[in-house]
Amino acid sequence: MWPDTRLCDLLGIDHPIIQAPMAGTTTPAMAAAVSNAGGLGSHGCAALSAEGLAEDMGALAKATNRAVNLNFFCHVPPEMTEARHAAILAAMAPHYQAAGVDPPEEMPQAGLHPFGATHLERLLARPPAVVSFHFGLPEREAVAALKEAGCRILCSATTVAEARWLEERGVDAIIAQGWEAGGHRGVFLDVAHDAQVGLMALVPQVADAVKVPVIAAGGIADGRGIAAAFALGASGVQIGTGFITVPEAGRKPHHHEALAESRDDSSRVTRAGSGRVARAHRTPWIDAMAEVEPAPFPLMYHYTAPLQHAEPEAHQFSLYGQSAALAPTGGAGARLERLVEEARAALG
Ligand SMILES: Cc1cc2nc3c(=O)[nH]c(=O)nc-3n(C[C@H](O)[C@H](O)[C@H](O)COP(=O)(O)O)c2cc1C
């Protein structure tokens, strides 16, 4: 039924639908359910410790023998100075005061670690079928070692230039991530000047620019969107927002409440939560934070954590995309099956 089977052939899956990796939201049970239903289940591993990664890899191996995707961040670890720390505390002071919390006086710790030697060692010990990256790639030797071990490599691109850069470095398929997408934008070549390209314009231009299969991501949550992605030249789709509320996901009450009231216009792109551009639920606090120059990713989490502990409702940072109101319901496997049926109808 699929007009283009290149992605299915490459990844060894029945349906060219990838449930997006979502650090903190995806679980081994969720990814396995999607893979067992014939799609590609993904697990966002960016926030896991080395032990957590080994544990989740074990859980995945028990739950499915189909292809799964493990995902990591490749941000450049930021530098922090005393002066910058003081400037952020000063800018954030009214927010701490309003919430009645003490500012975090100590300097931030590294927090989320980019993909490195420990991750590589764990993956090479038990290579997953697919490894994907966000915010660029690790060093060439790591990509080569993963490919040598049989892993297919995917990475997000937000412009044609990023897609070409990834193809030159051996990526097997490119995730073209549009401005509509929920979560952190994968932008990595010119982070300071995010070009904000929408999916409708991005996918055909990336498909024209590279030879590897293109995966459309951003704003797709039903069969119509999947069919449209193929018409634009994609060989598959990656869907995040459409899977956030599955019962197998890591549960975060405020995230689910935000999604329950989501509309086409209820999200915005912000650096308030993490220091890096991400699409999240729009709140008065997030609007007010547009005035604050945040700490670099991922250190901003250190400065927003006291607010979120004190008043989670007012300071929530709930990531989701523009298509949240279109999301299917039910468990992860059932959602995948429904998307396949809808796409079948839409593709005729
Ligand atoms: C809650 C959430 C968390 C996300 N976390 C990650 C992540 O850890 N790694 C990653 O590569 N992409 C992440 N993304 C982005 C997705 O890979 C994908 O680009 C996006 O979900 C597609 O747009 P959609 O949400 O409109 O389907 C996340 C998205 C959401 C909504």
The ligand as an ORCA input file, in Angstrom:
! r2SCAN-3c Opt
* xyz 0 1
  C       7.368     15.673     24.291
  C       8.376     15.602     23.162
  C       9.691     15.230     23.444
  C      10.615     15.107     22.398
  N      11.877     14.635     22.686
  C      12.724     14.325     21.655
  C      13.939     13.618     21.906
  O      14.275     13.270     23.045
  N      14.729     13.344     20.830
  C      14.382     13.684     19.542
  O      15.126     13.384     18.606
  N      13.236     14.351     19.288
  C      12.401     14.661     20.305
  N      11.194     15.291     20.041
  C      10.906     15.725     18.653
  C      10.380     14.564     17.795
  O      11.443     13.719     17.408
  C       9.697     15.037     16.489
  O      10.552     15.857     15.745
  C       8.400     15.757     16.724
  O       7.654     15.174     17.777
  C       7.562     15.750     15.452
  O       6.495     16.648     15.536
  P       5.062     16.304     16.188
  O       5.294     16.390     17.657
  O       4.203     17.381     15.660
  O       4.679     14.934     15.761
  C      10.253     15.433     21.063
  C       8.928     15.831     20.810
  C       7.992     15.916     21.820
  C       6.586     16.314     21.495
*
